[in-house]
Amino acid sequence: MDILHISGDTYILPGATSIGIYLIDSNAYIIDTGIDENQIRKVYNYLNEKGISIKGVINTHCHADHTGGNRFLEKKGVRDFYSSNIEGFFIRYPSMITAFMFGSLPPKFMRIKMLIPEAIESTVRYDIPEFLRRIDLPGHSWGMFGIMTPDNVFFSADGIYSEDIVEKHPLLFHVNTEEFLETMKKLESINADFFVLSHGGLRKGISATVEKNIKSVENALSRILDLLPGTQDKIYSEILNEIGIAKEWEYYLNRVPFNSLITYLLSKDRIRVSLRENFIHLEKI
């Protein structure tokens, strides 16, 4: 795909992960870098041909499909990488992403580019350039944020997903269900001329998309309750049978949002947990 002009000095390269570009003077700031060097190379070549230098990279969060092109740009001389403090830790030490998912040193089948980007050597900065407004959007990841450019274009990171993705992946990835839901509602209140969904592209309005994302989370919570009582492993197995997985690493990836949903239900006193015969049992209250 070609790089698209949105408004003023704001551009995107659409793709599996939308890559943002904000131009200032003869420099560019990149918002997320895709999953590997293939997508970001198009951005680099486009800007290089126009004599525009990449001044810095803003990573909305640490996940591989948003930081996988960082190392390519670092090799090209980019030294300023920005994120939040907690996301910056995972960007600097990406193997900790899968260690978090697996609970310890991850096996080889989890050491893949879908989950672990190539590490950068640069120190991640937390002082986002002042002309770009950071809006915190926790839930999908611990310290995720979105970026509003001076052109009133808002890059919403993974705060919400496109309708197609919600249909295809009903167990939406997130680490904190309550914050995830609050972030979705927060997004609806943001006044922007354009929204850029990392997985969904350019939008002028997002109300219907927000509603579909919230409904997906609510459906997942209801489905868990429908399957009770049972062991946590049995309930998770039933959920996986319904959504379908094909790879071993997907088991551990999907376990993260599933466990977050369990935590949410426990926090709302909807379920109770007990240890019986060395299995965790869940039941409604």
TATAMO-V302342 format. One record per residue. N is the residue number from 1. RES is the residue in one letter. OMEGA is omega in degrees with one decimal (none if undefined). Layout:
n = <N;N>
res = <RES;RES>
omega = <OMEGA;OMEGA>
This chain:
n = <1;2;3;4;5;6;7;8;9;10;11;12;13;14;15;16;17;18;19;20;21;22;23;24;25;26;27;28;29;30;31;32;33;34;35;36;37;38;39;40;41;42;43;44;45;46;47;48;49;50;51;52;53;54;55;56;57;58;59;60;61;62;63;64;65;66;67;68;69;70;71;72;73;74;75;76;77;78;79;80;81;82;83;84;85;86;87;88;89;90;91;92;93;94;95;96;97;98;99;100;101;102;103;104;105;106;107;108;109;110;111;112;113;114;115;116;117;118;119;120;121;122;123;124;125;126;127;128;129;130;131;132;133;134;135;136;137;138;139;140;141;142;143;144;145;146;147;148;149;150;151;152;153;154;155;156;157;158;159;160;161;162;163;164;165;166;167;168;169;170;171;172;173;174;175;176;177;178;179;180;181;182;183;184;185;186;187;188;189;190;191;192;193;194;195;196;197;198;199;200;201;202;203;204;205;206;207;208;209;210;211;212;213;214;215;216;217;218;219;220;221;222;223;224;225;226;227;228;229;230;231;232;233;234;235;236;237;238;239;240;241;242;243;244;245;246;247;248;249;250;251;252;253;254;255;256;257;258;259;260;261;262;263;264;265;266;267;268;269;270;271;272;273;274;275;276;277;278;279;280;281;282;283;284;285>
res = <M;D;I;L;H;I;S;G;D;T;Y;I;L;P;G;A;T;S;I;G;I;Y;L;I;D;S;N;A;Y;I;I;D;T;G;I;D;E;N;Q;I;R;K;V;Y;N;Y;L;N;E;K;G;I;S;I;K;G;V;I;N;T;H;C;H;A;D;H;T;G;G;N;R;F;L;E;K;K;G;V;R;D;F;Y;S;S;N;I;E;G;F;F;I;R;Y;P;S;M;I;T;A;F;M;F;G;S;L;P;P;K;F;M;R;I;K;M;L;I;P;E;A;I;E;S;T;V;R;Y;D;I;P;E;F;L;R;R;I;D;L;P;G;H;S;W;G;M;F;G;I;M;T;P;D;N;V;F;F;S;A;D;G;I;Y;S;E;D;I;V;E;K;H;P;L;L;F;H;V;N;T;E;E;F;L;E;T;M;K;K;L;E;S;I;N;A;D;F;F;V;L;S;H;G;G;L;R;K;G;I;S;A;T;V;E;K;N;I;K;S;V;E;N;A;L;S;R;I;L;D;L;L;P;G;T;Q;D;K;I;Y;S;E;I;L;N;E;I;G;I;A;K;E;W;E;Y;Y;L;N;R;V;P;F;N;S;L;I;T;Y;L;L;S;K;D;R;I;R;V;S;L;R;E;N;F;I;H;L;E;K;I>
omega = <179.0;175.0;-176.0;174.4;179.4;-178.3;177.3;-178.4;-176.8;-176.6;170.5;164.5;178.8;178.2;177.7;169.0;179.1;176.5;-178.7;177.5;172.3;-177.6;174.1;-172.2;179.0;-179.4;178.4;169.5;-177.5;177.5;-175.0;-170.5;177.7;-171.8;177.6;-174.4;-175.0;-177.9;-176.8;177.4;177.5;178.3;-179.0;-178.5;179.2;-178.5;-179.7;179.1;-179.8;179.6;-179.0;179.8;174.4;-175.8;-178.1;-179.8;173.9;175.4;-178.4;173.1;-165.4;-170.1;-170.5;-178.6;176.3;-175.6;-173.9;178.3;-177.9;-175.1;176.7;-179.1;177.5;177.8;178.0;174.4;177.7;-177.4;-176.4;176.5;-174.3;171.8;172.8;-174.9;-178.1;177.5;178.7;177.2;-178.8;176.3;-179.4;-178.7;-171.3;178.2;178.7;178.1;-179.8;173.8;176.4;-179.0;-173.4;-180.0;177.1;178.1;-175.8;177.1;-175.3;-175.9;175.9;179.8;-175.9;-174.5;175.7;-175.3;-175.4;174.9;175.3;-176.5;172.2;178.9;-178.1;172.7;179.2;-179.6;-179.1;-178.1;-179.5;178.3;-168.8;179.9;174.7;-176.5;178.2;174.8;-175.5;-178.2;-177.3;176.7;175.3;172.6;-168.1;-174.3;-177.9;175.3;173.4;-177.9;172.7;177.1;177.6;178.2;-179.2;172.7;-176.5;175.0;-169.5;178.2;178.8;176.9;172.3;179.2;176.1;178.9;-179.5;-179.5;178.8;178.0;-175.3;-177.0;-174.5;174.8;-174.1;-177.5;173.5;-177.4;-178.8;-172.9;-178.1;178.6;178.0;179.3;178.6;178.3;178.4;179.0;177.7;-179.9;-178.0;-178.3;-177.9;-179.5;179.2;176.3;178.9;172.6;173.2;174.0;179.1;176.7;-177.3;173.4;-171.0;178.4;171.6;176.3;-175.0;-174.2;-178.6;179.4;176.5;-179.3;-179.2;178.1;178.7;179.8;179.0;178.1;178.8;178.2;179.0;177.4;179.9;-179.0;177.0;179.5;179.2;-175.6;-179.9;1.6;177.3;175.9;-179.9;179.4;179.6;179.4;179.9;178.1;178.5;178.8;179.5;177.1;-177.7;-178.1;177.9;172.9;-176.3;-174.4;179.9;-177.1;178.7;177.5;-177.6;176.9;-177.3;178.3;-178.9;178.4;177.4;179.7;177.8;177.0;176.9;177.8;179.7;179.9;176.2;-178.0;180.0;-179.7;177.0;-178.7;172.2;-178.3;177.1;177.2;179.2;-179.4;177.3;171.4;173.5;179.6;177.5;175.8;178.5;171.7;none>
